[in-house]
Amino acid sequence: MPTLAILIRVAFEVLNWLIIARILISWFPHDPYHPVMRFIYEVTEPVLAPFRRLMPRTSIPIDFSPIIAVLVLQLVERLLISFILRLG
């Protein structure tokens, strides 16, 4: 597998784990100003915000945007890697 495809794979994997970490963090009280928390929020918010805007407002207090974001990220990752592998 070409190096670029590996780098893309790793980047998407890290982003997926950061989104999962953000989901788990949201279940517990935490300090949003802690440097690790700020990093997780600053990296994942640009990805999650567009999906949050697309989701309809409901009375259920569950945010489904991380689930949708992870699924879309996996699709984009597969498309990018297959495109790169076809080029090389």
C-alpha distance (Angstrom), angle and dihedral (degrees) to the residues before:
residue distance angle dihedral
M1 . . .
P2 3.81 . .
T3 3.78 118.5 .
L4 3.82 93.3 -113.8
A5 3.80 91.2 56.0
I6 3.81 90.2 50.7
L7 3.81 91.5 49.9
I8 3.80 91.0 50.0
R9 3.80 90.5 48.3
V10 3.80 92.2 51.2
A11 3.82 93.2 46.0
F12 3.79 92.6 51.8
E13 3.81 91.4 44.6
V14 3.81 91.2 53.0
L15 3.80 91.0 47.9
N16 3.80 91.5 49.8
W17 3.83 90.9 51.1
L18 3.80 91.1 48.3
I19 3.81 89.9 53.2
I20 3.80 90.2 49.3
A21 3.81 89.6 48.7
R22 3.80 89.5 51.4
I23 3.80 90.7 52.1
L24 3.81 91.8 50.6
I25 3.81 92.7 44.9
S26 3.79 90.8 53.7
W27 3.81 90.0 63.4
F28 3.81 93.2 63.0
P29 3.79 135.6 50.0
H30 3.78 109.9 -96.0
D31 3.77 141.9 163.6
P32 3.84 106.8 -102.2
Y33 3.82 89.3 -162.2
H34 3.80 94.6 59.5
P35 3.84 108.0 114.7
V36 3.82 93.6 -121.7
M37 3.81 92.0 49.5
R38 3.80 91.5 46.8
F39 3.81 90.1 50.9
I40 3.81 92.6 50.9
Y41 3.80 92.3 47.5
E42 3.82 94.2 44.6
V43 3.81 92.6 50.7
T44 3.80 97.8 43.1
E45 3.81 102.0 36.8
P46 3.84 95.5 73.1
V47 3.80 87.9 54.4
L48 3.80 97.3 43.0
A49 3.83 99.8 40.6
P50 3.83 96.8 72.0
F51 3.80 91.3 49.8
R52 3.79 91.1 47.0
R53 3.82 89.9 54.1
L54 3.81 91.0 50.6
M55 3.80 94.6 50.4
P56 3.80 115.2 91.3
R57 3.79 117.4 -116.9
T58 3.79 112.1 -107.2
S59 3.76 136.1 174.1
I60 3.83 89.6 -113.3
P61 3.82 108.8 98.6
I62 3.82 93.8 -142.7
D63 3.79 121.0 114.3
F64 3.79 109.0 -143.6
S65 3.81 94.2 177.3
P66 3.84 94.4 97.0
I67 3.80 90.9 55.8
I68 3.80 92.2 49.5
A69 3.81 90.8 44.2
V70 3.82 93.2 52.5
L71 3.81 91.3 49.2
V72 3.80 92.7 48.8
L73 3.81 91.6 45.1
Q74 3.80 90.2 53.1
L75 3.80 90.4 50.8
V76 3.82 92.6 48.6
E77 3.79 90.7 46.9
R78 3.80 92.6 52.7
L79 3.80 91.9 46.9
L80 3.81 92.7 49.5
I81 3.79 94.3 46.9
S82 3.80 93.6 46.9
F83 3.81 89.5 48.7
I84 3.81 91.5 50.3
L85 3.81 92.6 46.5
R86 3.81 90.7 51.5
L87 3.80 90.7 52.1
G88 3.79 94.2 49.6
